[in-house]
Amino acid sequence: MSLNKHHCCSTFIFLLLTLLSQFYSVESELQLNYYAESCPSAEEIIKQQVIKLYNKHGNTAVSWVRNLFHDCMVKSCDASLLLRRVKGMESEQESDRSFGMRNFKYINTIKEAVEKECPMTVSCADIVALSARDGIVMLGGPRIEMRSGRKDSKQSYLTEVQNTIPNHNDTIDLVLSRFQSIGIDTAGTVALLGAHSVGRVHCVNLVHRLYPTVDPTLDPEHAEYLKRRCPTPDPDRKAVLYSRNDLETPMILDNMYYKNLLKHKGLLMVDQQLTSHPLTSPLVEKMAADNGYFHDQFARAVLLLSENNPLNEDQGEIRKDCRFVNLV
């Protein structure tokens, strides 16, 4: 009897160690300066392309940050977001959660520049991650030491998007749960929502707080301004109808987002709820008072997000064109 127990225990420990070794082997493939030997100039090429595109189209920096969030929340940081619809495969870009996303074509601009220097070496997933890292700097945010070595997905996960990307009308409890499922705690979640400090919100996502009556949690004067930006309760999704998240520093990733929340000027329901939830309200006040604390928490959370479930060599590939899987 004791021999059987010993055997069962040994078998369990062996299986556990095997699973742990598989987990850590994937994690260990991500490392700083991953391309130091295979493509020494890779990160510099990506950085220079990000700067060039930012100087030409400033909103690309916001797109790179949103790309990272939408890609890494769905299954893995694997560039599945970038895949276009082809026969037998749908695209995550077609989801309602992807409404308003743009500048995907410029990811290919970056990829082409890297391919000229190092063909079939740098993954699209790493370009998504590193362009976000460099875009954050262009927006006045913190410099993040980000590891590389991600592989690209061979499939898209359109059906998974609804279950993983939080909606702007979701409760804070649901949002916290979604982020916790990939290892990001409450402070990290509140910090990541601070990305709403930059960019803009389409009226489609605002009007329910304005019509038929103004949401009582919204500052009345700010509501009047928003009504001028969004004059109808049924805005055209294709029209350029939007409001900036932050009217004072609209293209700087700073703690003005939290200051605006405390003034009841949050644009989305998910934003304003941060001030009333017992777990998030103290963090909003702390980040509103200390931009350095916000940046520290934001950098930590972005790093965790960027390393969500990376694919290994057998699971993924290095795409030649970020829009399509490689032809076998």
RAHUGI-V987567 format. One record per helix or strand of 3 or more residues. SS is the DSSP state (~ for helix, > for strand). FROM is the first residue (numbers start at 1). TO is the last residue. If there is no record, write none. Layout:
# RAHUGI-V987567
SS/FROM/TO
SS/FROM/TO
This chain:
# RAHUGI-V987567
~/2/28
~/42/56
~/60/73
~/80/82
~/92/94
~/96/98
~/104/117
~/124/138
~/158/164
~/172/180
~/186/197
>/200/202
~/203/205
~/207/209
~/220/229
>/242/244
~/256/262
~/269/273
~/281/289
~/291/306
